[in-house]
Structure formats: structure tokens, C-alpha cells
Amino acid sequence: MKYCALAVLVFLLTGCPGPADRAVPRIPASVVVKDNSICPLSPMRAGEQITALQIYSDAGDKLIKLLDDAPVYAPQDGCLPLFGYAFLPGKNYVVAYDVAALNQAESHLIVAEFSVSSDLNGKISVGD
């Protein structure tokens, strides 16, 4: 009985989502190469601004940039900003942008997952 109560307590204290938990919507972004640079294409609409950027690689590299004081707008189908992050061939990346609408309380994420490779001439390409 003691172990059953402990198991129930552990289950209740874990961060499992429940009916009252708010899930942040995620919008996928395509990634292309423009001028031999990584370019996540913007699906943003008018009135939306980027308030944070997170970049993670499978090697443990990361960049977290908060833009609360100076939110950024990227036109639809333009390149989302990467703030000089250097993507290296042979690694997998996840890029996430926190996007807020000016007249709405809810935000959403723009997320792109991709890998980077290069040929012998140094020309980079992206894959899934």
C-alpha cells in the first residue's frame, strides 16, 4: 500500500499535461540555403514579432536570445534572423522562434528542424 501511494504521488507531481494546461501552438518553417547561408523562411503575418530565438544542435551547442526590448519582424517568405549563428556541417539543428502578435495575448512558436552538410567546395545544403 505504501508503494502504491508513493507511485500515485510521483505521478501527480510530474509535469504531465492535463486538461487545464496551455500548449503553445507550433508552426513549422522551411529551411533553404541562400547565398551559401542557412535561411529559415518566415511564415509570419502582419502584426507578429519575434520576441525570442533558441538554436540547439545535436552536439549540445546552443544560442538563446531574448528580444523583449527590441522585437524583430520578418516579412513572410523572407529569412528569419539568426544573429550570426554559425551552422556547422554534419550536425542537426532545431531553431525555435517565440512569436507574439501585437493585439493578442497568446504567442506561438515557429520551429525548424534540419541538418547541415557541405560538399568538397564548401557549398552547404540542408536536409530533414
Contacts in CASP RR format, 6 or more apart in sequence:
PFRMAT RR
TARGET T0000
AUTHOR 0000-0000-0000
METHOD contacts of the structure
MODEL  1
MKYCALAVLVFLLTGCPGPADRAVPRIPASVVVKDNSICPLSPMRAGEQI
TALQIYSDAGDKLIKLLDDAPVYAPQDGCLPLFGYAFLPGKNYVVAYDVA
ALNQAESHLIVAEFSVSSDLNGKISVGD
17 23 0 8 1.000
24 107 0 8 1.000
24 108 0 8 1.000
24 109 0 8 1.000
25 106 0 8 1.000
25 108 0 8 1.000
25 109 0 8 1.000
26 108 0 8 1.000
26 109 0 8 1.000
26 110 0 8 1.000
26 111 0 8 1.000
27 43 0 8 1.000
27 108 0 8 1.000
27 109 0 8 1.000
27 110 0 8 1.000
27 111 0 8 1.000
28 43 0 8 1.000
28 110 0 8 1.000
28 111 0 8 1.000
28 112 0 8 1.000
29 40 0 8 1.000
29 41 0 8 1.000
29 42 0 8 1.000
29 43 0 8 1.000
29 80 0 8 1.000
29 95 0 8 1.000
29 97 0 8 1.000
29 110 0 8 1.000
29 111 0 8 1.000
29 112 0 8 1.000
30 40 0 8 1.000
30 41 0 8 1.000
30 112 0 8 1.000
31 38 0 8 1.000
31 39 0 8 1.000
31 40 0 8 1.000
31 41 0 8 1.000
31 95 0 8 1.000
31 112 0 8 1.000
31 114 0 8 1.000
31 126 0 8 1.000
31 127 0 8 1.000
32 39 0 8 1.000
32 41 0 8 1.000
32 126 0 8 1.000
33 39 0 8 1.000
33 124 0 8 1.000
33 125 0 8 1.000
33 126 0 8 1.000
34 79 0 8 1.000
36 122 0 8 1.000
36 123 0 8 1.000
36 124 0 8 1.000
37 124 0 8 1.000
38 82 0 8 1.000
38 87 0 8 1.000
38 114 0 8 1.000
38 116 0 8 1.000
38 124 0 8 1.000
38 126 0 8 1.000
39 78 0 8 1.000
39 79 0 8 1.000
39 80 0 8 1.000
40 79 0 8 1.000
40 80 0 8 1.000
40 82 0 8 1.000
40 95 0 8 1.000
40 97 0 8 1.000
40 110 0 8 1.000
40 112 0 8 1.000
41 77 0 8 1.000
41 78 0 8 1.000
41 79 0 8 1.000
41 80 0 8 1.000
42 74 0 8 1.000
42 75 0 8 1.000
42 76 0 8 1.000
42 77 0 8 1.000
42 78 0 8 1.000
42 79 0 8 1.000
42 80 0 8 1.000
42 110 0 8 1.000
43 76 0 8 1.000
43 110 0 8 1.000
44 50 0 8 1.000
44 73 0 8 1.000
44 74 0 8 1.000
44 75 0 8 1.000
44 76 0 8 1.000
44 80 0 8 1.000
44 99 0 8 1.000
44 110 0 8 1.000
45 76 0 8 1.000
45 101 0 8 1.000
47 73 0 8 1.000
47 101 0 8 1.000
47 102 0 8 1.000
47 103 0 8 1.000
48 73 0 8 1.000
48 99 0 8 1.000
48 100 0 8 1.000
48 101 0 8 1.000
48 102 0 8 1.000
49 71 0 8 1.000
49 72 0 8 1.000
49 73 0 8 1.000
49 99 0 8 1.000
49 100 0 8 1.000
49 101 0 8 1.000
49 102 0 8 1.000
50 67 0 8 1.000
50 71 0 8 1.000
50 72 0 8 1.000
50 73 0 8 1.000
50 74 0 8 1.000
50 80 0 8 1.000
50 81 0 8 1.000
50 97 0 8 1.000
50 98 0 8 1.000
50 99 0 8 1.000
51 66 0 8 1.000
51 67 0 8 1.000
51 68 0 8 1.000
51 71 0 8 1.000
51 98 0 8 1.000
51 99 0 8 1.000
51 100 0 8 1.000
51 107 0 8 1.000
52 64 0 8 1.000
52 65 0 8 1.000
52 66 0 8 1.000
52 67 0 8 1.000
52 68 0 8 1.000
52 97 0 8 1.000
52 98 0 8 1.000
53 63 0 8 1.000
53 64 0 8 1.000
53 65 0 8 1.000
53 67 0 8 1.000
53 81 0 8 1.000
53 82 0 8 1.000
53 83 0 8 1.000
53 95 0 8 1.000
53 96 0 8 1.000
53 97 0 8 1.000
53 98 0 8 1.000
54 62 0 8 1.000
54 63 0 8 1.000
54 64 0 8 1.000
54 65 0 8 1.000
54 94 0 8 1.000
54 95 0 8 1.000
54 96 0 8 1.000
54 98 0 8 1.000
55 61 0 8 1.000
55 62 0 8 1.000
55 63 0 8 1.000
55 64 0 8 1.000
55 82 0 8 1.000
55 85 0 8 1.000
55 93 0 8 1.000
55 94 0 8 1.000
55 95 0 8 1.000
55 96 0 8 1.000
56 62 0 8 1.000
56 93 0 8 1.000
56 94 0 8 1.000
57 88 0 8 1.000
57 91 0 8 1.000
57 92 0 8 1.000
57 93 0 8 1.000
58 91 0 8 1.000
58 92 0 8 1.000
58 93 0 8 1.000
59 91 0 8 1.000
61 91 0 8 1.000
63 83 0 8 1.000
63 85 0 8 1.000
65 83 0 8 1.000
71 100 0 8 1.000
72 81 0 8 1.000
74 80 0 8 1.000
74 81 0 8 1.000
80 95 0 8 1.000
80 97 0 8 1.000
80 110 0 8 1.000
82 95 0 8 1.000
87 93 0 8 1.000
87 116 0 8 1.000
87 124 0 8 1.000
88 116 0 8 1.000
89 116 0 8 1.000
89 117 0 8 1.000
89 118 0 8 1.000
89 124 0 8 1.000
90 115 0 8 1.000
90 116 0 8 1.000
90 117 0 8 1.000
91 115 0 8 1.000
91 116 0 8 1.000
92 113 0 8 1.000
92 114 0 8 1.000
92 115 0 8 1.000
93 112 0 8 1.000
93 113 0 8 1.000
93 114 0 8 1.000
93 115 0 8 1.000
93 116 0 8 1.000
94 111 0 8 1.000
94 112 0 8 1.000
94 113 0 8 1.000
95 111 0 8 1.000
95 112 0 8 1.000
95 113 0 8 1.000
95 114 0 8 1.000
96 109 0 8 1.000
96 110 0 8 1.000
96 111 0 8 1.000
96 112 0 8 1.000
97 109 0 8 1.000
97 110 0 8 1.000
97 111 0 8 1.000
98 107 0 8 1.000
98 109 0 8 1.000
99 107 0 8 1.000
99 108 0 8 1.000
99 109 0 8 1.000
99 110 0 8 1.000
100 107 0 8 1.000
101 107 0 8 1.000
113 128 0 8 1.000
114 126 0 8 1.000
114 127 0 8 1.000
114 128 0 8 1.000
115 126 0 8 1.000
115 127 0 8 1.000
115 128 0 8 1.000
116 124 0 8 1.000
116 125 0 8 1.000
116 126 0 8 1.000
116 127 0 8 1.000
117 124 0 8 1.000
117 125 0 8 1.000
117 126 0 8 1.000
117 127 0 8 1.000
118 124 0 8 1.000
118 125 0 8 1.000
119 125 0 8 1.000
END
